[in-house]
C-alpha cells in the first residue's frame, strides 16, 4: 500500500461553532485516535486529504502525519470520512493511528476482470458484493481483490470463498456470501426443426 504524507494541526476547541469557523478558513475538523493515546482533535485541509486518499488505495492509503508534535512520523489510515451529500467535499474525518507491526481489519474493494461468457450470451452480471473485510499487516493491504469472470456462464456464481487473497491477507467475510451472479435463461435448442411453409 502506498505511503503518503498528511499535514494536520492540533485544535484546542471543539463544537459545531468551531467546525463552522474552520470550514470558513478552508479547513475541516478531524480526530486522531488509536491504541495507547487519547483522542486528539485536529484540523486539516480538505484538498490535502482528498489528494492523500486519491487513487485505488483510497481510504486504505497509509498516511504519515506531519505538523503534530509527538505524532510526527506516525502512520494513520482514514477510519471514517463525512462528506457533504450535495457537493461531495470532506466535512469531518476520523484518523486511526496504526502500528505497522500489528494486523488491522479494513474493507477492500472487489475488482472485476474480463467479460463473462454468460453476458456475451445475453445474461446479466449481478455484482452483489463490492467489498470484503480483510485482516493483514498495514503494509500488506491490497488496493483491491481481483475476480476474473471470463469463464462464468449463465446460472453461475462466485462466492467469497472463491476469492483469492494475496499472501498475508485473510478475508473475514462469510465464505458462503455471493459476490457475483450471472442471471438469465439458458437458451434451449429447438428439439424439432421448423416446418417450411
Backbone as CSV, one residue per row, in Angstrom:
resi,resn,N_x,N_y,N_z,CA_x,CA_y,CA_z,C_x,C_y,C_z
1,UNK,0.843,-1.192,0.000,0.000,0.000,0.000,0.883,1.249,0.000
2,UNK,0.474,2.238,-0.769,1.265,3.455,-0.929,1.299,4.282,0.354
3,UNK,2.462,4.912,0.624,2.610,5.803,1.783,2.583,7.252,1.300
4,UNK,1.780,8.077,1.949,1.687,9.492,1.610,1.718,10.312,2.880
5,UNK,2.029,11.604,2.753,2.079,12.490,3.913,0.771,13.251,4.048
6,UNK,0.431,13.579,5.293,-0.772,14.364,5.567,-0.461,15.361,6.678
7,UNK,-0.584,16.650,6.365,-0.322,17.705,7.347,-1.590,17.983,8.153
8,UNK,-1.455,18.022,9.468,-2.573,18.349,10.357,-2.089,19.326,11.416
9,UNK,-3.028,20.010,12.044,-2.689,20.885,13.170,-3.646,20.619,14.319
10,UNK,-3.133,20.703,15.534,-3.976,20.448,16.708,-4.957,21.591,16.894
11,UNK,-6.180,21.268,17.235,-7.169,22.293,17.584,-7.542,22.123,19.050
12,UNK,-7.589,23.231,19.763,-7.838,23.181,21.204,-9.319,23.296,21.544
13,UNK,-10.107,23.757,20.583,-11.535,23.930,20.828,-12.330,23.005,19.917
14,UNK,-13.483,22.568,20.413,-14.353,21.703,19.625,-15.784,22.242,19.655
15,UNK,-16.647,21.656,18.848,-18.046,22.083,18.815,-18.450,22.515,17.423
16,UNK,-19.772,22.655,17.216,-20.290,22.990,15.895,-19.836,24.367,15.437
17,UNK,-19.810,25.328,16.370,-19.387,26.683,16.009,-17.945,26.715,15.534
18,UNK,-17.082,25.994,16.244,-15.665,25.920,15.871,-15.516,25.244,14.516
19,UNK,-16.295,24.196,14.275,-16.240,23.492,12.995,-16.610,24.419,11.846
20,UNK,-17.634,25.258,12.058,-18.035,26.213,11.013,-16.921,27.218,10.761
21,UNK,-16.265,27.669,11.830,-15.162,28.624,11.679,-14.006,28.007,10.898
22,UNK,-13.719,26.738,11.192,-12.641,26.050,10.474,-12.961,25.963,8.986
23,UNK,-14.192,25.573,8.661,-14.566,25.429,7.258,-14.518,26.767,6.540
24,UNK,-14.838,27.852,7.256,-14.752,29.190,6.660,-13.310,29.548,6.318
25,UNK,-12.352,28.943,7.027,-10.920,29.179,6.769,-10.347,28.190,5.752
26,UNK,-11.209,27.328,5.234,-10.732,26.356,4.263,-10.179,25.095,4.883
27,UNK,-10.513,24.845,6.151,-10.060,23.643,6.847,-11.270,22.812,7.270
28,UNK,-11.024,21.567,7.670,-12.092,20.738,8.223,-11.632,20.155,9.553
29,UNK,-12.584,19.869,10.449,-12.209,19.229,11.704,-11.964,17.741,11.513
30,UNK,-11.125,17.206,12.382,-10.864,15.779,12.363,-10.465,15.324,13.750
31,UNK,-10.287,14.033,13.897,-9.847,13.485,15.176,-8.901,12.322,14.913
32,UNK,-7.859,12.239,15.714,-6.924,11.122,15.621,-7.084,10.285,16.878
33,UNK,-7.232,8.973,16.705,-7.333,8.081,17.859,-6.544,6.819,17.563
34,UNK,-6.265,6.080,18.600,-5.521,4.842,18.411,-5.138,4.232,19.736
35,UNK,-4.516,3.079,19.660,-4.114,2.335,20.847,-3.098,3.144,21.652
36,UNK,-3.342,3.271,22.952,-2.377,3.929,23.835,-2.347,5.436,23.758
37,UNK,-3.378,6.057,23.188,-3.425,7.524,23.120,-4.845,8.014,23.331
38,UNK,-4.963,9.236,23.825,-6.266,9.869,23.953,-6.642,10.469,22.601
39,UNK,-7.924,10.504,22.321,-8.382,11.086,21.056,-7.915,12.529,20.964
40,UNK,-7.378,12.900,19.803,-6.782,14.219,19.621,-7.511,14.976,18.510
41,UNK,-8.188,16.101,18.845,-8.862,16.896,17.814,-7.827,17.625,16.940
42,UNK,-8.033,17.584,15.628,-7.111,18.244,14.699,-7.901,18.977,13.625
43,UNK,-7.186,19.797,12.853,-7.756,20.459,11.683,-6.823,20.201,10.512
44,UNK,-7.404,20.113,9.318,-6.590,19.831,8.139,-7.268,20.339,6.881
45,UNK,-6.493,20.400,5.817,-7.010,20.877,4.541,-7.774,19.763,3.833
46,UNK,-9.024,20.032,3.418,-9.781,19.006,2.692,-9.129,18.659,1.353
47,UNK,-8.471,19.641,0.729,-7.803,19.384,-0.549,-6.640,18.424,-0.348
48,UNK,-5.862,18.637,0.733,-4.738,17.741,1.018,-5.234,16.341,1.360
49,UNK,-6.347,16.285,2.070,-6.915,14.986,2.422,-7.355,14.238,1.167
50,UNK,-8.063,14.940,0.271,-8.505,14.310,-0.976,-7.319,13.802,-1.786
51,UNK,-6.235,14.591,-1.819,-5.049,14.181,-2.567,-4.398,12.954,-1.929
52,UNK,-4.427,12.903,-0.591,-3.782,11.804,0.136,-4.511,10.482,-0.059
53,UNK,-5.827,10.550,-0.274,-6.591,9.306,-0.416,-7.041,9.080,-1.861
54,UNK,-6.475,9.858,-2.793,-6.811,9.679,-4.203,-6.178,8.387,-4.726
55,UNK,-6.762,7.846,-5.772,-6.216,6.635,-6.372,-6.905,5.394,-5.864
56,UNK,-6.385,4.252,-6.272,-7.046,2.981,-5.979,-7.043,2.624,-4.499
57,UNK,-5.989,3.022,-3.780,-5.920,2.668,-2.362,-6.987,3.343,-1.541
58,UNK,-7.373,4.559,-1.937,-8.434,5.293,-1.268,-8.204,5.447,0.229
59,UNK,-9.228,5.115,0.999,-9.168,5.257,2.461,-8.086,4.381,3.087
60,UNK,-7.654,3.360,2.362,-6.654,2.456,2.930,-5.217,2.902,2.692
61,UNK,-5.024,4.041,2.026,-3.661,4.556,1.879,-3.070,4.825,3.259
62,UNK,-1.804,4.488,3.431,-1.118,4.750,4.694,-0.617,6.183,4.677
63,UNK,-1.034,6.966,5.673,-0.724,8.395,5.714,0.230,8.695,6.863
64,UNK,1.373,9.295,6.542,2.353,9.683,7.564,2.042,11.098,8.015
65,UNK,1.810,11.274,9.308,1.447,12.580,9.844,2.635,13.531,9.868
66,UNK,2.343,14.801,9.615,3.347,15.844,9.820,2.638,17.079,10.378
67,UNK,3.346,17.798,11.232,2.789,19.021,11.796,2.255,18.884,13.204
68,UNK,2.312,17.676,13.791,1.795,17.466,15.147,2.926,16.992,16.050
69,UNK,3.296,17.824,17.039,4.352,17.437,17.969,4.001,16.134,18.666
70,UNK,4.936,15.219,18.695,4.720,13.941,19.358,4.086,12.887,18.468
71,UNK,3.497,13.325,17.344,2.880,12.372,16.423,3.507,12.406,15.032
72,UNK,4.420,13.345,14.814,5.091,13.414,13.515,5.715,12.063,13.165
73,UNK,5.459,11.595,11.968,6.037,10.328,11.536,5.154,9.138,11.835
74,UNK,4.130,9.327,12.679,3.192,8.229,12.939,2.317,7.999,11.710
75,UNK,1.840,6.765,11.575,1.042,6.406,10.403,-0.420,6.239,10.793
76,UNK,-1.303,6.785,9.955,-2.747,6.679,10.174,-3.421,6.207,8.880
77,UNK,-4.636,5.707,9.029,-5.498,5.494,7.871,-6.832,6.167,8.164
78,UNK,-7.580,6.448,7.113,-8.896,7.072,7.277,-9.884,6.012,7.750
79,UNK,-10.378,6.195,8.972,-11.347,5.246,9.530,-12.769,5.627,9.143
80,UNK,-13.040,6.933,9.038,-14.380,7.394,8.675,-14.263,8.786,8.072
81,UNK,-15.010,9.018,7.013,-14.974,10.312,6.331,-16.389,10.757,6.024
82,UNK,-16.756,11.926,6.563,-18.070,12.501,6.315,-17.952,13.526,5.192
83,UNK,-18.747,13.344,4.150,-18.734,14.283,3.030,-20.064,15.011,2.922
84,UNK,-20.030,16.210,2.368,-21.248,16.957,2.090,-22.052,16.166,1.052
85,UNK,-23.311,15.839,1.346,-24.092,14.990,0.437,-24.328,15.602,-0.942
86,UNK,-24.284,16.927,-1.045,-24.528,17.585,-2.330,-23.231,17.909,-3.072
87,UNK,-22.276,18.489,-2.355,-21.028,18.919,-3.002,-19.962,17.832,-3.021
88,UNK,-20.074,16.858,-2.108,-19.099,15.776,-2.066,-17.782,16.128,-1.397
89,UNK,-17.688,17.340,-0.835,-16.436,17.752,-0.206,-16.356,17.197,1.217
90,UNK,-15.142,16.907,1.715,-14.999,16.399,3.082,-15.501,17.411,4.109
91,UNK,-16.175,16.898,5.152,-16.685,17.743,6.229,-16.032,17.410,7.573
92,UNK,-15.677,16.136,7.774,-15.051,15.681,9.011,-14.384,14.348,8.745
93,UNK,-13.241,14.112,9.415,-12.540,12.847,9.190,-12.040,12.259,10.502
94,UNK,-12.163,10.947,10.623,-11.584,10.201,11.742,-10.337,9.486,11.228
95,UNK,-9.206,9.720,11.891,-7.935,9.100,11.508,-7.519,8.107,12.585
96,UNK,-7.243,6.877,12.163,-6.877,5.815,13.096,-5.370,5.611,13.063
97,UNK,-4.701,5.892,14.191,-3.254,5.677,14.280,-2.990,4.186,14.387
98,UNK,-2.089,3.685,13.538,-1.845,2.246,13.490,-0.380,1.922,13.760
99,UNK,-0.171,0.676,14.152,1.176,0.138,14.344,1.480,-0.726,13.128
100,UNK,2.536,-0.407,12.413,2.852,-1.122,11.180,3.182,-2.597,11.414
101,UNK,3.441,-2.959,12.691,3.784,-4.348,13.005,2.595,-5.146,13.519
102,UNK,1.426,-4.493,13.604,0.220,-5.174,14.085,-0.825,-5.261,12.982
103,UNK,-1.497,-6.410,12.901,-2.521,-6.605,11.884,-3.736,-5.733,12.177
104,UNK,-4.383,-5.267,11.108,-5.591,-4.457,11.237,-6.669,-5.028,10.320
105,UNK,-7.909,-4.605,10.563,-9.031,-5.024,9.727,-9.508,-3.824,8.910
106,UNK,-9.610,-4.018,7.612,-10.068,-2.943,6.722,-10.942,-3.532,5.619
107,UNK,-11.740,-2.670,5.005,-12.534,-3.077,3.855,-11.752,-2.861,2.568
108,UNK,-11.829,-3.829,1.665,-11.098,-3.755,0.398,-12.082,-3.983,-0.750
109,UNK,-12.023,-3.150,-1.800,-12.950,-3.322,-2.921,-12.628,-4.546,-3.778
110,UNK,-13.656,-5.073,-4.421,-13.505,-6.190,-5.357,-13.476,-5.617,-6.774
111,UNK,-12.526,-6.075,-7.564,-12.325,-5.570,-8.927,-12.621,-6.674,-9.938
112,UNK,-13.591,-6.427,-10.828,-13.960,-7.421,-11.835,-13.044,-7.318,-13.048
113,UNK,-12.557,-8.479,-13.501,-11.700,-8.541,-14.685,-12.400,-9.364,-15.766
114,UNK,-12.394,-8.851,-16.988,-12.926,-9.597,-18.128,-14.423,-9.431,-18.327
115,UNK,-14.899,-10.050,-19.401,-16.325,-10.072,-19.720,-16.804,-11.522,-19.660
116,UNK,-17.820,-11.760,-18.873,-18.313,-13.120,-18.678,-18.946,-13.675,-19.954
117,UNK,-18.707,-14.970,-20.219,-19.326,-15.642,-21.368,-20.843,-15.527,-21.292
118,UNK,-21.380,-15.623,-20.069,-22.823,-15.532,-19.889,-23.395,-14.188,-20.296
119,UNK,-22.606,-13.124,-20.134,-23.057,-11.789,-20.546,-23.065,-11.702,-22.076
120,UNK,-22.039,-12.271,-22.697,-21.979,-12.307,-24.161,-23.179,-13.074,-24.723
121,UNK,-23.632,-14.085,-23.980,-24.774,-14.904,-24.409,-26.116,-14.236,-24.120
122,UNK,-26.081,-13.053,-23.541,-27.323,-12.330,-23.275,-27.711,-12.259,-21.815
123,UNK,-26.875,-12.800,-20.928,-27.171,-12.754,-19.496,-26.796,-11.412,-18.870
124,UNK,-27.090,-11.289,-17.595,-26.821,-10.059,-16.856,-25.880,-10.345,-15.696
125,UNK,-24.800,-9.550,-15.580,-23.875,-9.709,-14.461,-24.438,-8.969,-13.255
126,UNK,-24.685,-9.692,-12.187,-25.242,-9.133,-10.951,-24.113,-9.071,-9.918
127,UNK,-23.571,-7.870,-9.705,-22.428,-7.637,-8.806,-23.005,-7.264,-7.445
128,UNK,-23.158,-8.260,-6.552,-23.906,-8.050,-5.312,-23.054,-7.615,-4.127
129,UNK,-21.762,-7.922,-4.169,-20.892,-7.593,-3.028,-19.650,-6.894,-3.548
130,UNK,-19.532,-5.607,-3.252,-18.458,-4.793,-3.840,-17.205,-4.718,-2.968
131,UNK,-17.323,-5.087,-1.701,-16.186,-5.010,-0.780,-16.157,-6.225,0.138
132,UNK,-14.967,-6.545,0.632,-14.831,-7.568,1.668,-13.931,-7.015,2.768
133,UNK,-14.151,-7.497,3.987,-13.288,-7.108,5.095,-12.110,-8.082,5.155
134,UNK,-10.904,-7.520,5.308,-9.716,-8.365,5.387,-8.924,-8.021,6.640
135,UNK,-8.048,-8.936,7.024,-7.139,-8.712,8.143,-5.718,-8.976,7.649
136,UNK,-4.825,-8.010,7.906,-3.440,-8.157,7.469,-2.592,-7.044,8.096
137,UNK,-1.292,-7.104,7.875,-0.417,-6.016,8.287,-0.697,-4.811,7.392
138,UNK,-0.561,-3.599,7.932,-0.865,-2.401,7.139,-0.144,-2.350,5.797
139,UNK,1.108,-2.762,5.761,1.872,-2.707,4.512,1.363,-3.707,3.476
140,UNK,0.569,-4.692,3.908,0.071,-5.733,3.005,-1.347,-5.471,2.512
141,UNK,-1.947,-4.332,2.899,-3.322,-4.053,2.478,-3.376,-3.970,0.954
142,UNK,-4.164,-4.833,0.308,-4.259,-4.758,-1.156,-5.135,-3.591,-1.596
143,UNK,-4.818,-3.025,-2.770,-5.665,-1.947,-3.289,-7.038,-2.484,-3.643
144,UNK,-7.084,-3.742,-4.116,-8.349,-4.407,-4.438,-8.082,-5.897,-4.556
145,UNK,-9.145,-6.676,-4.619,-9.047,-8.113,-4.855,-9.690,-8.399,-6.201
146,UNK,-8.901,-8.948,-7.120,-9.375,-9.195,-8.483,-10.214,-10.458,-8.578
147,UNK,-11.238,-10.395,-9.423,-12.074,-11.552,-9.727,-12.201,-11.640,-11.244
148,UNK,-11.701,-12.729,-11.835,-11.808,-12.943,-13.279,-13.126,-13.657,-13.572
149,UNK,-14.012,-12.971,-14.319,-15.343,-13.532,-14.587,-15.452,-14.121,-15.992
150,UNK,-14.353,-14.132,-16.736,-14.372,-14.516,-18.152,-15.089,-15.830,-18.423
151,UNK,-14.848,-16.839,-17.590,-15.397,-18.169,-17.836,-16.786,-18.386,-17.238
152,UNK,-17.346,-17.352,-16.609,-18.666,-17.517,-15.987,-19.766,-17.561,-17.041
153,UNK,-20.652,-18.550,-16.924,-21.785,-18.669,-17.833,-23.079,-18.412,-17.061
154,UNK,-24.189,-18.355,-17.786,-25.483,-18.065,-17.163,-25.805,-19.110,-16.088
155,UNK,-26.194,-18.632,-14.923,-26.531,-19.509,-13.813,-25.383,-19.747,-12.844
156,UNK,-24.185,-19.288,-13.202,-23.029,-19.487,-12.327,-22.860,-18.331,-11.343
157,UNK,-22.239,-18.636,-10.200,-21.999,-17.641,-9.148,-20.568,-17.750,-8.643
158,UNK,-20.077,-16.639,-8.100,-18.804,-16.627,-7.384,-19.093,-16.182,-5.959
159,UNK,-18.567,-16.936,-4.985,-18.786,-16.625,-3.573,-17.488,-16.129,-2.938
160,UNK,-17.612,-15.585,-1.738,-16.442,-15.072,-1.025,-15.365,-16.141,-0.905
161,UNK,-15.784,-17.393,-0.667,-14.831,-18.486,-0.530,-14.048,-18.779,-1.798
162,UNK,-14.523,-18.268,-2.942,-13.824,-18.470,-4.215,-12.761,-17.409,-4.467
163,UNK,-12.784,-16.327,-3.690,-11.839,-15.232,-3.898,-10.429,-15.656,-3.502
164,UNK,-9.455,-15.150,-4.232,-8.052,-15.446,-3.945,-7.394,-14.182,-3.397
165,UNK,-7.039,-14.213,-2.121,-6.415,-13.061,-1.478,-4.896,-13.145,-1.629
166,UNK,-4.215,-11.993,-1.659,-2.750,-12.001,-1.720,-2.152,-12.650,-0.476
167,UNK,-0.900,-13.020,-0.561,-0.205,-13.633,0.582,-0.246,-12.702,1.785
168,UNK,-0.530,-13.277,2.955,-0.562,-12.495,4.189,-1.875,-11.799,4.453
169,UNK,-2.854,-11.987,3.561,-4.156,-11.321,3.699,-5.240,-12.376,3.939
170,UNK,-6.012,-12.187,4.993,-7.094,-13.111,5.328,-8.438,-12.414,5.124
171,UNK,-9.321,-13.046,4.338,-10.658,-12.497,4.125,-11.564,-12.953,5.263
172,UNK,-12.262,-12.000,5.894,-13.047,-12.292,7.094,-14.531,-12.528,6.821
173,UNK,-15.030,-12.117,5.662,-16.458,-12.253,5.368,-16.868,-13.724,5.267
174,UNK,-18.158,-13.983,5.426,-18.723,-15.331,5.308,-18.382,-15.905,3.940
175,UNK,-17.736,-17.057,3.918,-17.291,-17.659,2.660,-18.462,-18.024,1.746
176,UNK,-19.673,-18.136,2.318,-20.843,-18.516,1.514,-21.516,-17.323,0.852
177,UNK,-21.124,-16.109,1.246,-21.763,-14.904,0.693,-21.483,-14.796,-0.806
178,UNK,-22.519,-14.458,-1.561,-22.401,-14.343,-3.010,-21.775,-13.004,-3.391
179,UNK,-20.820,-13.064,-4.316,-20.166,-11.855,-4.816,-20.736,-11.471,-6.179
180,UNK,-20.814,-12.441,-7.086,-21.272,-12.184,-8.453,-22.169,-13.330,-8.918
181,UNK,-23.259,-12.984,-9.586,-24.131,-13.950,-10.263,-24.220,-13.586,-11.738
182,UNK,-24.396,-14.584,-12.588,-24.750,-14.305,-13.976,-26.197,-14.743,-14.151
183,UNK,-27.073,-13.768,-14.338,-28.507,-14.031,-14.402,-28.981,-14.157,-15.848
184,UNK,-30.046,-14.914,-16.052,-30.624,-15.056,-17.383,-31.071,-16.477,-17.627
185,UNK,-31.760,-16.672,-18.718,-32.234,-18.001,-19.091,-31.275,-18.629,-20.084
186,UNK,-30.968,-19.902,-19.846,-30.114,-20.633,-20.777,-30.915,-20.921,-22.033
187,UNK,-30.329,-20.609,-23.176,-31.024,-20.853,-24.438,-31.203,-22.354,-24.676
188,UNK,-32.389,-22.721,-25.106,-32.663,-24.128,-25.393,-32.694,-24.340,-26.901
189,UNK,-31.999,-25.389,-27.355,-32.014,-25.729,-28.779,-33.385,-26.315,-29.122
190,UNK,-33.927,-25.954,-30.243,-35.227,-26.485,-30.669,-35.098,-27.993,-30.951
191,UNK,-35.977,-28.780,-30.364,-35.906,-30.228,-30.495,-36.208,-30.677,-31.918
192,UNK,-37.164,-30.015,-32.578,-37.504,-30.394,-33.946,-37.385,-29.194,-34.861
193,UNK,-36.874,-29.400,-36.079,-36.737,-28.264,-36.989,-38.110,-27.731,-37.404
194,UNK,-38.163,-26.415,-37.617,-39.434,-25.807,-38.019,-39.780,-26.255,-39.425
195,UNK,-41.075,-26.511,-39.656,-41.538,-26.935,-40.982,-41.563,-25.741,-41.930
196,UNK,-41.158,-25.988,-43.158,-41.203,-24.928,-44.160,-42.639,-24.737,-44.601
197,UNK,-43.009,-23.472,-44.781,-44.368,-23.191,-45.233,-44.488,-23.432,-46.727
